Amino acid sequence: KVMEMTMDMSRSSEKDGINTTIQLINRNIYVIIEDLDRLSGAEILEVLKLIDANGNFQRTYFLGAYDKTYVNVMLRNILNYGDTQSDFTDKYFQYEYPLSKLRNDQLIQILEKNVYDWVLSIVPEVDSKHVIHEWRMICLHLINNLPTIRHIKRYTNLLRSSYVRLKDKVVFSDFALITLVRFLDIDAYWSIY
C-alpha cells in the first residue's frame, strides 16, 4: 500500500509538472492518431488506454481517424463483450466528424486521374492516347472492386510497379484486369500461372 501511494504521488507530481510545462509554452498540443483501424484489437485497446491516461493534460487534444464499426467490433471481440450495440470509441472521442462516402463517379475520376498522369510520363505520346482510352473503358469495371481511395491508391501502386517492366510485352487493359485479380486475391492470381 505504501509503495502504491508513493507511485500515485509520483505520477501525480509528474502530471502536474507536464501541465505546468504546457501552460508555460502557451500552445495547444494535438495528438493525431491515424489508421487506428489497421491495428489488432489488443493494439487498439492499448492506444485507447494511452489516450485515457494522457487525455487530461491541459490544452491537449486527440484526433483519431478510423473506421468506427471496425474498431468497435475489434474491441468487443478482445473484451469478450456480448453486447453488439456498445460504442467504446465514444468514451475516448467526444466529437465525431464522419467523412462522407465518395460516389462511384468521384472514385472513377480519382482512378482515371491517378493513372492518366502516370501513363503520360512513361508511355510514348502515340501509345499514350490508346492506353488512356483503354484505361477509361475498364475503369467502370474496376471501380466496383475499389470502393475507397485507399483501395485505389494501393491498386494503382501495384499496377505502376508491375507495368513499367512489362509495358512492351502486354496489352494494358488486360494487364490492368490481371493486376486487379492479383490485388484482390493473390492465390487466384498465382493459380492463373
Beta strands, then each sheet from edge to edge (+ up, - down):
strand 1: 29-34
strand 2: 60-65
sheet 1: 1+ 2+
end
